């Protein structure tokens, strides 16, 4: 049963577009799938390899801009971005890895954050190449209906899930986890840590870039502040994984469902809408304190302990 | 001659800017030294201080330079509270991800910047102080000087106050017992614990001190800069770029790093273009990471050992 669960969910998702749901619901489902791709990709680098990145917007944005620039300058369909982005993002990940992977822990996080910002500022300033803050608009959309977009992102998400599952269950995955658990011990056992961290970064970057290419095609318009934001992308990617569950297969998907629905609900509320970031921030703080491994990886018995202890102490004092 | 004039003017304004940057970097370096984390809410704490100074000026007519004395203690208490009730509990939590504290400061930053947007709206504000555009000119002192240089009054004033605060901090860190134990904790946590340093109390104090320093920087920036709720992110970036240039957790390095960054940014803004100044900031950041991973502090240390 447990082995079949992903297949069952995939089959259910395959027939979802045939059920005649409204465009809005389809839009939400597409966003959920897109965020699960980003979350799973982040989880590979952050959750399994232990390299917390605050700069996944760089991968997402460069993916989106790869597609956009192909359309803008070469005049070919933006879908060509999907194969092209593999090359572009591998190169980008290698550069980022060369700069950042010499740093450990929190300093790595900082360096990636800075690189994400560099990408944004560069996209804003290279006006001839990226059209700067004007952004890139795809004038003729591939489809008006959402059905095919849904199938494409579903395929990307399923592919991401399979790739990550295969990687984690192979020797590579054990190397990743070893690096996360104890960097020095892993190195002393003969694991070339920089090499494996670079592989993890490349995989994570390419998968995030795929989501970016899809976003370009789906939304039809990008500008630097949409695809390179710090809070709305890099940090949200961290939150998706933190809420769902670090280093679990299903965590990012659960996190994506919660985050997307929460964002929609909170933004639609009349008074609280403007304060959605505050609410996300408070949720993040609570998750870190009370459920540090997320919903899928939570130790729920532990949550009860303080309450149980207090109750027990009261009992003895009486 | 005009070229030279422009160049010297650029260096001067970069130096003045660098003095203020050093104050931001100092707070961050202190926190980084003792806590081993990067406080990604640093810029947002500065933003709060700026709103306090703004409010004091608009409603009570208090000069932003005097509001340093109100904003800094307020933010000190705020920092102590954050450390005591939010960060210390997280240190004890067991989790797979080792960098929970950093993500925690991101959460705090999100809440602060968003609350500021809700309460103060996203409008750009600035304080209309009457000395905002006054300046000293070289020709006033030296009648037939071949080049014309000017020194903006609020910039110079802010710089001087920043220098005074930095010297005060230096005296505190090198002469008092508490300051010495902060430095000891930054150097070796376990040894400090064994020597009887109350590390928990010290962490509260350091976080508060870091917040107070950045609050001072905020008040000093108010007369020369404008104010909007999401400005925190930019200054957080500046803060950690400085700490990386200066060397992680080194206070001397942070001062030098701030000056380097200020001059470098001013030069890129003059000679390449205003929009590229942030790129210059990050370029120097990456150059520091690649070529000088230990920062300026490693050079200082090498010199000292060489003696």
Interface residues (C-beta under 8 A of the other chain):
Chain A: X46 X47 X50 X52 X54 X99 X100 X102 X103 X105 X106 X107 X109 X110 X111 X113 X114 X115 X117 X118 X121 X122 X124 X125 X180 X230 X231 X235 X238 X242 X246 X247 X274 X275 X276 X277 X278 X280 X281 X282 X284 X285 X288 X289 X292 X293 X297
Chain B: X36 X37 X38 X40 X86 X89 X90 X93 X94 X95 X96 X97 X98 X99 X100 X102 X103 X104 X106 X107 X108 X109 X110 X111 X113 X114 X115 X117 X118 X233 X237 X240 X241 X244 X248 X273 X275 X276 X278 X279 X282 X283 X285 X286 X289 X290 X293
